[in-house]
Amino acid sequence: MTATATPSKPQRGWTRTIGEIATAFLIVMAGKAALAEPFYVPSASMEPTLLIGDALLATKFSYGYGTASLPMNVSVPTSARLFGKSPERGDVVVFRWPGDTSQAWVKRVIGLPGDRVQMRDGRLWLNGTPVPVSEDGFGDAENEDGGTLPAARYTETLPGGHSHTLFKLRTHGALDNTAEVTVPPGKLFVMGDNRDNSADSRVPVAEGGVGLLPVDNLVGRVDTVLGSWDIAARHQPIWNWPSGLRLSRMFSSVR
């Protein structure tokens, strides 16, 4: 009797391929959960620091890990953080919006636990002292349809020495005067750099703002803009869309 070779089973090849794909997917997801995750800026609330169309990289190890660190656009209860570290005033952070934790928002940390925060006539006060601010000319603030508005530009210096640029669209904005708030333990006071176009800790969650942000909602710190595309280019013919790439913002640092 002549021996015949047993043909290999093709399903073993498929099983191996599926396993390799699953392994690669898990490695990518683990990296996004543990190291960093990209995010896209859809609004003008952080101008001029962040522009509509910026792609950000949020480092997750900066503040430790919790369910808010999961790399999935799902609504899950927040948990206490492992290896948790407190942000510093001036940090730009990505967080899960308390009103719907499937949404990721980005703002700047202004007040830490124990701080007293207030707006008076458009100027920020911390712990009973006005935060130093200086005029820095004018700029163009984008809006979501790709148009621009003129905005006064200022440089604000927080306690500890962190300086950043902000926009003021109006002399008397709706959020220019607020009651003094003491930030409780486990919470943060966050604001957008586009002070007249930001629903932040000055606005309660029930009214579409952030309210006092739970530290456990933090996803990570924004250190880098990976790339950027000017949304105004979408009004041009498709072959002109590459002109919307903001090459100067690629791999730029965020302050």
N, C-alpha and C positions, 0 to 999 in steps of 0.2 A: 504494500500500500504506500502510495506517495503522500508524504506530508505536505500540507498546504498552509501557507502563512495566513494567520488570522488578520483580516483587515482592521486597521485602527478605527476606533469609534469616533466619528466626527463630533459627537456631542461633547467629548472630552475637551476638544479644542474650543468649542463655544463656552464651555464652563470656565476654562482658563481665561478666555478673553473677558468674560463678564466679571470674573474675580479681579482681574487687573484693573478694569474700569472702576469697579467698586472701591478697590484699594486706593486708586488715584483720587477718586472723589472724596474719600474719607481723609486723605492726607491734606487735600486742599481745604476742606471744611475745618479740619483740626488747626491748620495754619491760620485761617480766618478767625477761629474762635480764640486762639491763644496769642497770636502775634499782632496782626493788623487786618483791617478790612476797608475796602474802598467804599466811598459814599459820593452821591451826586448832590450838588446844591441847586434846588429848584426855585429858590426865592431870593429876594434882595435884602433880607433882614440883617445880613452880616456885612454889607458893603460899607466901606471900600475894601475891607480885609479879604472877604470872599465874594466872588462874583457869581451871578447866575450862569450855570454851565461849567463851573469848576468841578473837577473830580478830586476828592480828598482821600487821604489815607489816615485813618484813625488807629493809633497804636493802643492796643488793649491792655498791655502789661503795665501801663502807666498808673492805673488806679486799681489793679486787681481784677478779679473775675466774679461774675454772678450770672444769673439767667439773662440779664440784659446784654451780656457778651455773646450770646448765641448768634451765629451768623445766619439767621433766618428771619424773614419778614412775617413773623407770627406774633400773636398776642399771648404772652405767658406771664404768670405772676412773677414779680421781681423777688429776688432772694438776697440774703446777706452776702457780702463779698469775701472771697478768699484773697489773702495777700493784699488787702485793701490799703490804699494810700490816699490821702486827701489831696485834692487839686490845690493849686496855688491861684491867688487872684491874678487874673489876666489870661489864664489858660483858655484856649478855645476847645470846647468839648462837644462830642456827639453823645446824645442820650436818647433814651426811649421816652417819648412824650407821655406824661402821666395820664392824659385823657384817652390814649389808645397806644399801648406799648408796641403795637406792630409798626408804628411810625417812628422814624429816627429823625431828630432835629439837631441843629447845631447852634450854639450861642457861646458867649464869653462869660466866664466866672467872674462875678463882681464882688459878691459877699460870701464870706465863710461863716460857719456856725459861730454865733456870738456877736457878729457884726450888726451894727444898726445902719440900715440903708434907707435913703430918702432922695427924691428928686425935688429940687427947688428951682423954679424958673428955668428949667431945662438943664440945670447943673446937678451933677451927682455929688451927694454928701455921704461920707462914711464915718460912722462913730462920732457924729456931731461936727465934722470938719469937712469943708468943701474940697473935693479932689482937684488938684491943679490941672488946668486946661489952657491951651494956647491956640490961637487962630493959625490956620495952615492953608489959607487960600480957599479955592473953590474946586469942586469936581462935578462929574456927571454921575448921578445915581440912576442905575437901570431900573426898569420895571419889567413885569412878566411878559409883556407883549413885545419886548425888544426895544422900546423907546427909552429916552433918558429924561431926567429932570435935573435942573441945577441944584446943587447942594453945597452949603457951607461945610468946610472941612476943618476939623479940630484935632489936636493931639492931646490925649488924656493920659495922665500918669498916676497909676494906682499906688497905694501904700506898698512898699517893698521895691518900688522903682520900675515896675513894668509899664512901658508906654505903648500906646496903640492909637491908630487913627479912627475917627468916627465921622459920620455924616449927620448934619441937621438940615432937614428939608424945610422946616418952618420955624419962625421965631417963637411962636406960641403953639407948641404941639399938645395933643390931647393928653399925653402922658408926662408932661413937663413938671407937674406938681403931684406928688404922692404923699401919703402918710408915711411916717417913719415905721419901718418894719425891723424887728430883731430876728435874725436868722436862727432858728432853733437847731439843736443837735441833729445830725443826720440829714440836714437840708443845705441847699445852696441857693444863692440869689444870682440868676443869670440874666444877661441882657444882650440884645443885638447891637452891633456897632452902628447900624442905620437907625438911629434912636427914634425917629418919627415913623418908622415902618417896620416895627418889630413887636410881635405879641410874645412877651417874655415874662419874667417874674413880676413885672408891674401889673400884669393882667391875670386874673384867676383862671384856673383850668376851665371852669364852667362857662367862661366867656371866650374861650378859644386860646387862652394864654398858657403859660407854663406854671404860674404860681411859684411857690417855693419848691425847688426841685429836689426830690429824694436822691441822696448820694448813690443809692443802690440802682438807680436808673441809668447811671453812667455807662456808656459803651467804651469810650476811649478818648484820648487827647489827639487833636488835629495838629500835626507838625508839618505836613507837606501837602502842596497842591500837585497832583500827578500830571494834570493836563487841564485844558480849558477850551471851550468852544462858545463863541459869541452867538446867542440865540437869534440875534437880529439877522444873521446870515440865512436863516430859514425862509426869509421873505424874498430871497434871490433865487435865480434858477439853480437847479440842483448841481450843475457843474461848477458853480461858484461857491458851494458850501465849504470846500477846503479853506477858502479865504477867511472863514470864521475861526480857524484855529488860532489860539493865543499862544504862540510859541514861547513868548517871554515868561509865561506863567508855568511852563512845564518844570516840574521838580523844584518849585520855589518853596521857600520856608514860610511858615505862618507864624505871625507874632500877635 
